[in-house]
Amino acid sequence: MTEEEATALGKRLVACKGFRPMRGMLDMHGRTWDASLLWRWSSDVDVPDLRDPATLGCVLALVREAYDCSTCFAMWDESEEDWSLNVPHEGGGSYIESIADSEAEALVAALEAAP
């Protein structure tokens, strides 16, 4: 993912109603969010860096919270060659939210579509 793509995806993430900064997230400058330091998300580079594995884990936690599902996960579909979010539900089945080109994009799209 290029820096421009990561920035655009970070802007989409920040715009989600279910978004909040979490300890451990990195911004595009490599700064870690800390409870004593408030990000303003005021510029193109003050958005979460979704290329960072810890930040991506935080976004997964936000998605799980939004869907009230501690077992949802992003998965690669080799036959379709895309990423999606699998959200298990009662009765043993599951449904899929968001189809995307990357795990990060699948998680952001799922948060955008969250109830």
C-alpha positions in Angstrom: 0.0 0.0 0.0 1.4 3.4 -1.0 1.6 6.3 1.4 -1.2 8.1 -0.5 -3.4 5.0 -0.3 -2.7 4.6 3.4 -3.5 8.2 4.0 -6.8 8.0 2.1 -7.8 4.8 4.0 -6.8 6.5 7.3 -9.1 9.4 6.4 -12.0 7.0 5.8 -11.3 5.3 9.1 -11.3 8.5 11.1 -14.7 9.5 9.5 -16.4 6.3 10.8 -18.8 6.8 13.7 -17.2 3.7 15.4 -13.7 5.1 15.3 -11.7 6.3 18.3 -8.0 6.5 18.8 -6.6 3.5 20.7 -3.4 3.1 22.6 -0.8 1.5 20.3 -2.1 3.1 17.1 0.5 4.8 14.9 -0.1 7.9 12.8 1.5 8.5 9.4 4.4 10.2 11.2 5.1 7.1 13.3 3.9 8.6 16.5 2.1 6.3 18.9 -1.2 7.4 20.4 -1.1 7.8 24.1 -4.0 8.7 26.5 -2.0 11.8 27.5 -1.5 13.0 24.0 -4.6 13.8 21.9 -4.4 13.4 18.2 -6.3 16.1 16.4 -6.6 14.2 13.1 -6.4 17.6 11.5 -4.1 17.0 8.6 -3.5 14.5 5.9 -0.7 12.9 7.9 -2.3 12.9 11.3 -4.4 9.8 10.5 -3.8 6.2 11.6 -1.2 4.3 9.5 -3.0 1.2 8.5 0.2 -0.4 7.2 1.3 -0.8 10.8 0.3 -4.3 12.3 -0.6 -2.9 15.7 -2.8 -0.2 14.3 -4.5 -2.8 12.1 -5.1 -4.9 15.3 -6.7 -1.9 16.9 -9.0 -1.4 13.9 -10.0 -5.1 14.2 -10.9 -4.5 17.9 -13.1 -1.5 16.8 -14.8 -3.7 14.2 -15.4 -6.4 16.7 -16.9 -3.9 19.1 -19.1 -2.3 16.4 -20.5 -5.7 15.4 -20.6 -7.0 19.0 -18.8 -10.0 17.8 -15.5 -11.1 19.5 -14.8 -13.7 16.8 -15.1 -11.8 13.6 -12.1 -11.7 11.4 -10.8 -10.5 8.0 -10.1 -13.3 5.6 -8.5 -13.8 2.2 -10.6 -15.5 -0.4 -8.2 -17.2 -2.8 -10.8 -18.0 -5.4 -12.1 -14.4 -5.5 -8.7 -12.9 -4.8 -10.1 -10.4 -2.3 -10.5 -9.7 1.4 -13.7 -9.7 3.4 -14.9 -9.7 6.9 -16.4 -12.9 8.3 -18.9 -12.3 11.1 -20.1 -15.5 12.7 -23.7 -15.4 14.1 -25.9 -17.7 16.1 -26.9 -20.9 14.4 -23.4 -21.6 13.2 -23.4 -19.7 9.9 -21.7 -16.5 9.0 -22.1 -13.6 6.8 -19.7 -11.5 5.0 -19.3 -7.7 5.1 -17.1 -5.7 2.7 -15.1 -6.9 -0.2 -11.7 -5.3 -0.5 -8.2 -5.5 -2.0 -6.5 -5.5 1.4 -7.1 -6.6 4.9 -7.0 -2.9 6.1 -9.5 -1.9 3.5 -11.8 -4.7 4.4 -11.8 -3.7 8.1 -12.3 0.0 7.3 -15.2 -0.9 4.9 -16.7 -3.1 7.6 -16.5 -0.3 10.2 -18.1 2.1 7.7 -21.0 -0.3 7.2 -21.4 -1.2 10.9 -24.7 -0.8 12.5 
